[in-house]
Amino acid sequence: MTGRKSTDTQGLVKAIVVLLRNTTWRCGRLERSIVNHLYKRNAGFGKPEMPVKDMLQTFQVTGKKKNEFLDAIKRLERRNIIRILKF
């Protein structure tokens, strides 16, 4: 079981996150900061997408915080706020 979880996490780190909606209703602080970061990136004539690996470096998360960050991304995908494109 532990092998599957680590490959799922590695696959998520290699994925690209695309912002679908700019809404943070019923979201926590971490989810709001992720959505705001993607929105501000889009507001500056950039793309509303960003690799998860770059987001981890931008937010400077490691260890246990990394797992919380990846869980927040999964929750946002469940709420149809972002889409995760795996390659």
C-alpha positions as CSV (number, residue, x, y, z in Angstrom):
1,M,0.0,0.0,0.0
2,T,2.8,2.5,0.7
3,G,4.2,2.1,-2.8
4,R,1.0,3.2,-4.4
5,K,0.7,6.3,-2.2
6,S,4.2,7.5,-3.0
7,T,3.7,7.0,-6.8
8,D,0.4,8.9,-6.6
9,T,2.1,11.8,-4.8
10,Q,5.0,11.7,-7.4
11,G,2.4,11.8,-10.2
12,L,0.7,14.8,-8.6
13,V,4.0,16.6,-8.2
14,K,4.6,16.2,-12.0
15,A,1.1,17.4,-12.9
16,I,-0.1,20.9,-14.0
17,V,-2.9,22.7,-12.1
18,V,-5.3,24.8,-14.2
19,L,-7.6,27.4,-12.6
20,L,-11.3,26.9,-13.6
21,R,-13.1,29.3,-11.3
22,N,-12.0,32.1,-9.0
23,T,-14.1,31.3,-6.0
24,T,-12.9,30.5,-2.5
25,W,-16.3,30.0,-0.8
26,R,-16.0,27.4,2.0
27,C,-12.2,27.1,1.5
28,G,-9.5,27.1,4.0
29,R,-6.6,29.5,4.1
30,L,-4.2,27.3,2.1
31,E,-6.8,26.7,-0.6
32,R,-7.5,30.5,-0.8
33,S,-3.8,31.2,-1.2
34,I,-3.5,28.6,-4.0
35,V,-6.5,30.1,-5.9
36,N,-5.3,33.7,-5.4
37,H,-1.8,32.8,-6.6
38,L,-3.2,31.2,-9.8
39,Y,-5.6,34.1,-10.3
40,K,-2.9,36.8,-9.9
41,R,-0.7,34.9,-12.3
42,N,-3.6,35.0,-14.8
43,A,-4.3,38.7,-14.1
44,G,-0.8,39.6,-15.2
45,F,-1.6,38.3,-18.7
46,G,-0.1,34.9,-17.8
47,K,-1.6,31.5,-18.1
48,P,-4.0,30.3,-15.3
49,E,-2.0,27.2,-15.1
50,M,1.2,26.2,-13.2
51,P,3.1,23.0,-12.5
52,V,2.7,21.6,-9.0
53,K,6.4,21.4,-8.6
54,D,6.8,25.1,-9.2
55,M,4.0,25.8,-6.8
56,L,5.8,23.8,-4.1
57,Q,8.9,25.9,-4.6
58,T,6.9,29.2,-4.6
59,F,5.1,28.4,-1.4
60,Q,8.3,26.8,0.1
61,V,6.6,23.7,1.6
62,T,8.5,20.6,2.6
63,G,7.8,17.6,4.8
64,K,4.4,17.4,6.4
65,K,3.4,20.8,4.9
66,K,4.0,19.3,1.5
67,N,1.4,16.6,2.2
68,E,-1.1,19.2,3.4
69,F,-0.5,21.3,0.3
70,L,-1.1,18.3,-2.0
71,D,-4.3,17.5,-0.1
72,A,-5.5,21.1,-0.5
73,I,-5.0,20.8,-4.3
74,K,-7.0,17.5,-4.3
75,R,-9.8,19.2,-2.3
76,L,-9.9,22.1,-4.8
77,E,-10.2,19.6,-7.7
78,R,-13.0,17.8,-6.0
79,R,-14.9,21.2,-5.7
80,N,-14.3,21.8,-9.4
81,I,-12.2,25.0,-8.8
82,I,-9.1,23.7,-10.4
83,R,-8.3,20.8,-12.8
84,I,-5.2,18.6,-12.4
85,L,-3.6,17.6,-15.7
86,K,-1.3,14.6,-15.3
87,F,1.4,13.8,-17.8
